[in-house]
Amino acid sequence: MARHGREQQPVIVIDDFAADPDAIIEGARRLEFTPIGPNFPGLRHPTPTPMVAAWREHLMGLIREVFALKDPLDRIESYYSLVTTPPGALQPIQRLPHFDGLGPSRIAMVHHLGRAERGGTAFFRHRGTGFETLDGERLPAYNRAVNQELMRQGMPQARYLDGDTPMYERIGRCEARFNRLLIYRGNTLHGAEIPADLPLTGDPATGRFSINTFIWLDQG
């Protein structure tokens, strides 16, 4: 397990997670991937429900312990994900660190399955506010500060994240490795660091392929 930043947020790192990662890749190659939403720079397909259920049952005890959670996390979404957007075509929102939801009970998982995988998942502190995580109380101040900074400085260059930026300081990084699983709080400011020469194909066997899973409490 790793920790990062002033808040010392934990990240669970599990190498060699899947017993047969090649079978997952071959199964994904038979699927039709499509764009889902404006935030992810590529294509996705829902992960098979039995696989997600098995992982949830296997990991939930560890997640509750590491993240000190007592609430029942009763919602889950999971996607096969292929990053396919060239750096120069990234939308403005895709050039900044992001968060997957508000509050400490939202958990994100990334299972790296790209054979050519390099780069990693990086965690950031917003320089202007000092925030490393976001909740409902912090969000208005964060949005206000970011919008003001973008108006003054303009949009970041069209490229994937790679270390510090004028607006954000990188406070931690987990290297991407084949069959490595990362688990972290989804309200952390984070983003994928993808080298400019990494193949961004639409084939799970050769591209930047991962499984992205989100678990949270449905508060109605």
C-alpha positions in Angstrom: 0.0 0.0 0.0 1.1 3.5 -0.8 0.1 6.9 0.6 0.4 10.4 -0.9 0.1 14.0 -0.1 -0.6 16.0 3.1 -3.8 14.0 3.6 -1.9 10.7 3.3 -4.6 9.1 1.2 -4.1 5.4 0.8 -3.7 3.5 -2.5 -3.9 -0.3 -2.5 -1.6 -1.9 -5.1 -2.1 -5.5 -6.0 0.2 -7.1 -8.6 -0.7 -10.2 -10.6 -4.3 -9.6 -9.6 -6.2 -11.7 -12.2 -5.4 -15.5 -12.4 -5.8 -15.5 -16.2 -5.4 -11.9 -17.6 -5.0 -13.2 -21.2 -8.5 -14.7 -21.0 -9.9 -11.4 -20.0 -8.2 -9.7 -23.0 -9.3 -12.3 -25.5 -12.9 -12.0 -24.2 -12.8 -8.2 -24.6 -11.5 -8.5 -28.1 -14.9 -10.0 -29.2 -16.8 -7.0 -27.9 -17.9 -3.7 -29.6 -16.5 -0.7 -27.7 -18.2 2.7 -27.9 -17.7 6.2 -26.4 -19.5 6.6 -23.0 -19.6 10.2 -21.8 -17.4 13.2 -22.4 -14.8 12.6 -19.7 -13.1 9.4 -20.8 -10.7 9.8 -23.8 -11.6 6.6 -25.6 -14.0 3.7 -25.8 -15.7 1.5 -23.2 -17.9 -1.6 -22.7 -19.6 -2.8 -19.5 -17.6 -5.5 -17.7 -19.4 -8.8 -17.3 -21.5 -8.8 -14.2 -20.3 -12.1 -12.7 -16.7 -10.9 -12.9 -17.5 -7.7 -11.2 -19.5 -9.5 -8.5 -16.7 -11.9 -7.8 -14.1 -9.1 -7.5 -16.4 -7.1 -5.2 -16.8 -10.1 -2.9 -13.1 -10.8 -2.9 -12.0 -7.2 -2.2 -14.7 -5.6 -0.1 -13.1 -6.6 3.2 -9.8 -5.2 2.3 -11.4 -2.0 1.0 -13.4 -1.5 4.2 -10.3 -2.0 6.3 -7.9 0.3 4.4 -10.4 3.1 3.8 -12.0 2.8 7.2 -15.5 2.5 5.8 -18.6 1.4 7.7 -21.3 2.2 5.2 -22.5 -0.5 2.9 -21.2 0.4 -0.6 -24.2 -0.8 -2.5 -23.6 0.6 -6.0 -21.0 -0.6 -8.5 -20.2 0.2 -12.2 -17.4 -1.3 -14.2 -16.1 -0.9 -17.7 -13.6 -2.3 -20.1 -11.7 0.8 -21.1 -9.5 1.6 -24.1 -7.7 5.0 -24.4 -7.8 5.8 -28.1 -7.8 9.6 -28.3 -4.5 11.2 -29.6 -3.1 13.8 -27.3 -3.7 16.6 -29.7 -7.4 15.8 -29.9 -8.1 15.8 -26.1 -11.1 17.9 -24.9 -10.3 20.6 -22.4 -11.7 18.6 -19.5 -9.5 15.6 -20.4 -6.3 17.7 -19.9 -6.8 18.3 -16.2 -6.8 16.1 -13.1 -10.3 14.9 -12.3 -12.3 13.3 -9.5 -14.8 10.4 -9.9 -17.2 11.7 -7.2 -17.5 13.5 -3.9 -16.8 12.2 -0.5 -14.5 9.5 1.1 -16.9 6.6 0.5 -16.5 6.6 -3.3 -13.9 4.0 -4.3 -12.2 3.7 -7.7 -10.3 0.7 -9.1 -8.1 0.5 -12.1 -6.9 -2.9 -13.4 -4.1 -2.4 -15.9 -4.3 -5.0 -18.7 -2.3 -3.4 -21.5 0.7 -5.4 -22.7 2.5 -2.3 -23.8 1.5 -0.5 -20.6 3.7 2.3 -19.4 3.0 5.6 -17.6 0.8 5.4 -14.5 -1.9 6.9 -12.4 -0.9 10.2 -10.7 -2.4 12.1 -7.8 -2.4 15.9 -7.5 -2.9 18.9 -5.2 -4.6 21.9 -6.6 -2.1 24.7 -5.9 -4.6 27.5 -5.6 -6.8 25.9 -2.9 -4.5 23.2 -1.5 -7.2 20.6 -2.0 -6.1 17.0 -2.7 -9.6 15.5 -2.3 -13.1 17.0 -2.8 -16.4 16.9 -1.0 -19.6 18.9 -1.1 -18.2 21.6 1.1 -15.0 22.1 -0.9 -16.4 21.8 -4.4 -17.8 25.4 -4.8 -14.4 27.0 -3.9 -12.5 24.5 -6.1 -14.7 25.2 -9.1 -14.5 28.9 -8.6 -10.7 28.8 -8.3 -10.2 26.6 -11.4 -12.5 28.6 -13.6 -10.7 31.8 -12.6 -7.3 30.3 -13.3 -8.4 29.0 -16.7 -9.7 32.4 -17.6 -6.4 34.0 -16.7 -4.0 31.3 -18.1 -6.0 29.8 -20.9 -6.6 26.1 -21.4 -3.7 23.6 -20.9 -1.9 22.3 -23.9 -3.6 19.4 -25.6 -1.7 16.5 -24.1 -2.0 13.8 -21.4 -0.8 14.6 -17.9 2.9 14.3 -17.2 4.0 15.5 -13.8 3.4 19.0 -12.3 1.4 21.7 -14.1 1.1 25.4 -13.4 -2.3 24.7 -11.6 -1.5 21.3 -10.0 1.3 19.7 -8.1 1.8 16.0 -8.5 1.9 14.5 -5.0 2.0 10.8 -5.8 2.2 8.3 -8.7 1.6 4.5 -9.1 3.3 3.0 -12.1 1.2 1.1 -14.6 2.1 -2.5 -14.9 0.4 -5.4 -16.7 -2.1 -7.1 -14.4 -1.7 -4.6 -11.6 -4.8 -3.4 -9.7 -5.0 0.0 -8.0 -7.7 0.9 -5.5 -8.0 4.5 -4.2 -10.6 7.0 -3.1 -12.5 8.4 -6.1 -12.7 11.9 -4.7 -8.9 12.3 -5.0 -7.6 14.6 -7.8 -6.0 12.2 -10.1 -5.4 11.3 -13.8 -3.7 8.9 -16.1 -0.1 9.7 -17.2 0.2 8.3 -20.8 3.4 8.6 -22.7 3.2 10.3 -26.0 4.5 7.2 -27.9 2.2 4.7 -26.2 0.0 2.8 -28.8 -3.6 4.0 -28.5 -5.2 1.4 -30.6 -8.8 0.1 -30.4 -7.5 -3.5 -29.8 -7.4 -4.7 -26.1 -4.4 -6.9 -27.0 -2.2 -4.0 -28.2 -3.7 -0.8 -26.8 -4.0 1.0 -23.5 -6.5 -1.4 -22.0 -7.8 -1.4 -18.4 -10.9 -2.2 -16.4 -12.2 0.8 -14.5 -14.6 0.1 -11.6 -16.4 2.5 -9.2 -18.0 1.5 -5.9 -20.1 3.8 -3.8 -23.0 4.2 -1.4 -26.3 5.1 -2.9 -27.7 7.8 -0.7 -30.9 8.2 -2.7 
